[in-house]
Amino acid sequence: MVANISFATTTHRGMVRILLHETAHPVSSKRLRQMFELRHRVFKERLEWTVSSENGMERDCYDDMGPIYCLCEDESGEVIGCWRLLKTVTPYLLRDVFPQLLGVHAPPASPRIWEGSRFAYYPEKIERRALGGVQEATSKLIAALLETGLRYDIDRIIAVSELRFERVLKRSGLVTHRFGPPIQIGNTMAVAGWFDVTRENLQRVREVGGIGNEVLTQRPVHVAA
């Protein structure tokens, strides 16, 4: 396991930074608040999911399990994209909330298998800044997911997603697999699946997204209040 550290990178077309938040080395409380507000806008307001939200911030019990967060900031320092990674040796969404999506498979439980969730971005603000900004943001957030997996010795990332987002992952260059068929959950057709954390998957995502370099660098981020 690599040392717990936050990372930053300078990117193009307004996507200034990709940040990692880890319990031992957190980003600022302001950034975390913006992330939870972004999740509220996406999952509560736009998708109308049944999620816990208070004071305009979407949080659940899995945010108390020591996850890693990825935050995408624009040039003004506003969080406009994010995801969450959680070990499958702790409680996690697929096993505890959506086990029906596993099909015949047993729920994963391994320190080298993690669950990705709460992948979100703010398309209105991204497109206001740059043509093609949404594609750039999603490509770099997915690349950051794979780079983080390689740094933290993760073999596989599992996830529950909408069918639309599964297509986004496939278009990004990822080779994905399903646990079982899609199932209607609320107003969403949901599916559970996984992808392996490999340099081959990462290289395909970089090629499809036009990403020339790592989106995470080992330059610690200054954490301000």
PyMOL commands that set and color helices and strands:
alter all, ss='L'
color gray80, all
select helices_A, chain A and resi 29-46+61-64+93-96+99-102+123-129+133-151+163-171+199-209
alter helices_A, ss='H'
color red, helices_A
select strands_A, chain A and resi 15-21+53-54+57-58+68-74+79-87+113-121+156-162+177-178+183-185+188-196
alter strands_A, ss='S'
color yellow, strands_A
deselect
rebuild
show_as cartoon
